[in-house]
Amino acid sequence: MTGRVDCVRVDLGPRSYEVRIGEGLLARAGEEIAPLLARPRVAVLTDETVAALHLPALRAGLGGIEVTALALPPGEATKGWAEFSRAVDWLLAAKVERRDIIVALGGGVIGDLAGFAAAVLRRGVRFVQIPTTLLAQVDSSVGGKTGINSVHGKNLIGAFHQPALVLADIAVLATLPARDFLSGYGEVVKYGLLGDEAFFAWLEAAGPALAAGDVAARQEAVRRSVAMKARIVERDETEAGDRALLNLGHTFCHALEKATGYSARLLHGEGVAIGCALAFELSQRLGLCSQEAPSRVRAHLRAMGMKVDLADIPGDLPGPEALLSFMAQDKKVVDGRLRFILARGIGEAFVADDVPGDAVMRLLADACAER
Ligand SMILES: NC(=O)c1ccc[n+]([C@@H]2O[C@H](COP(=O)([O-])OP(=O)(O)OC[C@H]3O[C@@H](n4cnc5c(N)ncnc54)[C@H](O)[C@@H]3O)[C@@H](O)[C@H]2O)c1
């Protein structure tokens, strides 16, 4: 263990758990996980890329605990029925029982798939998240949303199933390609923008060091992001209300992801960053926040070398009408009015249920015209 371990508790009554954040947690995974085990054995689901880089360290860290592991192909395409049913059958063949623990070692794809497998296997077994991307450490491993994609859309099949423990080892982020790291950073920025201006100001100062590999800065960013997500999930575990705040930038993002065919042209966190910039622009146009707020959002994203505008997405995009129709499919439209997360300033987001479609249309038309 090289440094301090931060601990964020997610308080959900009988489903409460801890998110432990620190450098070198893989190396001591055995002592972290052992208290949860009914017998010294875990089943690990991972992907081939992560398995090659980090499974040996996890095996070593688990010490005397027997490890059986399945590595699925990397990538979003894995998050569908085919690999899901393969994983569930493998878990059954491996004789995973009700009181056993499944370990998800990987990014959001593996976390979502393994969590859903744990939710349905033998009507529910416990699982431990070991997130290996920045996105998974700050977002997908916490909060219990699990699931897979359907031909009808992303994340349409799933369950709420909280992990029993989350181990976020900051050291594993060192092997993440820079583009994937910055994509995850889009979600980090989102937390500052939605509810904590001081955190956003801290990111403006610490962001470049964090991207360059500063472990202490990375740990602090993960800790503050997880703490914010934990507080929101505690207030609204199943997204009946406040949890929707976490969707800041996501309505735009989902339309852009659909427009780019969920391809490598636009990673999820890149879409979130562009979406946050658009949400602040829309808020300013609706007279909700000052002109300075969207400028500050854009300036930080630019300073980090991130995508900010539609023009930063390579290749053709459909026009504003098509983008708006993708949004309408994504969220409920009532009498031409859309549900968005808007902001009264940096750190002051709120759920707006009555956003006029024509204001969104004008925003998209201007954004497309700048391409
Ligand atoms: N459940 C939730 O609340 C929630 C929230 C946000 C996103 N998600 C989901 O998360 C998924 C995206 O997650 P992601 O961005 O982590 O994608 P991912 O799991 O596909 O990982 C991205 C890539 O990085 C590789 N990788 C992972 N860790 C690595 C490491 N340490 N070093 C080198 N390479 C590594 C993976 O093999 C993969 O190729 C989407 O399916 C999205 O729907 C879920």
PDBQT file of the ligand as one rigid body, heavy atoms in Angstrom, charges set to zero:
ROOT
HETATM    1  N1  LIG A 401     -24.295   1.834 -14.020  1.00  0.00    +0.000 N 
HETATM    2  C1  LIG A 401     -24.153   3.126 -14.104  1.00  0.00    +0.000 C 
HETATM    3  O1  LIG A 401     -24.620   3.879 -13.239  1.00  0.00    +0.000 OA
HETATM    4  C2  LIG A 401     -23.409   3.699 -15.271  1.00  0.00    +0.000 A 
HETATM    5  C3  LIG A 401     -23.033   5.039 -15.260  1.00  0.00    +0.000 A 
HETATM    6  C4  LIG A 401     -22.280   5.530 -16.326  1.00  0.00    +0.000 A 
HETATM    7  C5  LIG A 401     -21.927   4.685 -17.380  1.00  0.00    +0.000 A 
HETATM    8  N2  LIG A 401     -22.324   3.383 -17.347  1.00  0.00    +0.000 N 
HETATM    9  C6  LIG A 401     -21.938   2.463 -18.427  1.00  0.00    +0.000 C 
HETATM   10  O2  LIG A 401     -20.532   2.339 -18.421  1.00  0.00    +0.000 OA
HETATM   11  C7  LIG A 401     -20.103   1.929 -19.714  1.00  0.00    +0.000 C 
HETATM   12  C8  LIG A 401     -18.875   2.713 -20.096  1.00  0.00    +0.000 C 
HETATM   13  O3  LIG A 401     -17.856   2.443 -19.155  1.00  0.00    +0.000 OA
HETATM   14  P1  LIG A 401     -16.319   2.665 -19.495  1.00  0.00    +0.000 P 
HETATM   15  O4  LIG A 401     -16.138   3.998 -20.096  1.00  0.00    +0.000 OA
HETATM   16  O5  LIG A 401     -15.570   2.280 -18.276  1.00  0.00    +0.000 OA
HETATM   17  O6  LIG A 401     -16.105   1.639 -20.693  1.00  0.00    +0.000 OA
HETATM   18  P2  LIG A 401     -15.432   0.193 -20.824  1.00  0.00    +0.000 P 
HETATM   19  O7  LIG A 401     -15.803  -0.685 -19.718  1.00  0.00    +0.000 OA
HETATM   20  O8  LIG A 401     -15.776  -0.267 -22.202  1.00  0.00    +0.000 OA
HETATM   21  O9  LIG A 401     -13.889   0.514 -20.740  1.00  0.00    +0.000 OA
HETATM   22  C9  LIG A 401     -13.274   1.309 -21.749  1.00  0.00    +0.000 C 
HETATM   23  C10 LIG A 401     -12.057   0.608 -22.344  1.00  0.00    +0.000 C 
HETATM   24  O10 LIG A 401     -10.979   0.685 -21.421  1.00  0.00    +0.000 OA
HETATM   25  C11 LIG A 401     -10.398  -0.594 -21.222  1.00  0.00    +0.000 C 
HETATM   26  N3  LIG A 401      -9.878  -0.566 -19.862  1.00  0.00    +0.000 N 
HETATM   27  C12 LIG A 401     -10.569  -0.637 -18.706  1.00  0.00    +0.000 A 
HETATM   28  N4  LIG A 401      -9.762  -0.431 -17.661  1.00  0.00    +0.000 NA
HETATM   29  C13 LIG A 401      -8.511  -0.239 -18.160  1.00  0.00    +0.000 A 
HETATM   30  C14 LIG A 401      -7.240   0.027 -17.589  1.00  0.00    +0.000 A 
HETATM   31  N5  LIG A 401      -7.102   0.204 -16.262  1.00  0.00    +0.000 N 
HETATM   32  N6  LIG A 401      -6.180   0.152 -18.407  1.00  0.00    +0.000 NA
HETATM   33  C15 LIG A 401      -6.329   0.039 -19.759  1.00  0.00    +0.000 A 
HETATM   34  N7  LIG A 401      -7.503  -0.193 -20.364  1.00  0.00    +0.000 NA
HETATM   35  C16 LIG A 401      -8.582  -0.337 -19.565  1.00  0.00    +0.000 A 
HETATM   36  C17 LIG A 401     -11.504  -1.565 -21.483  1.00  0.00    +0.000 C 
HETATM   37  O11 LIG A 401     -10.996  -2.815 -21.859  1.00  0.00    +0.000 OA
HETATM   38  C18 LIG A 401     -12.264  -0.880 -22.617  1.00  0.00    +0.000 C 
HETATM   39  O12 LIG A 401     -11.654  -1.179 -23.839  1.00  0.00    +0.000 OA
HETATM   40  C19 LIG A 401     -21.283   2.158 -20.650  1.00  0.00    +0.000 C 
HETATM   41  O13 LIG A 401     -21.823   0.911 -21.007  1.00  0.00    +0.000 OA
HETATM   42  C20 LIG A 401     -22.268   2.939 -19.807  1.00  0.00    +0.000 C 
HETATM   43  O14 LIG A 401     -23.608   2.671 -20.143  1.00  0.00    +0.000 OA
HETATM   44  C21 LIG A 401     -23.049   2.879 -16.314  1.00  0.00    +0.000 A 
ENDROOT
TORSDOF 0
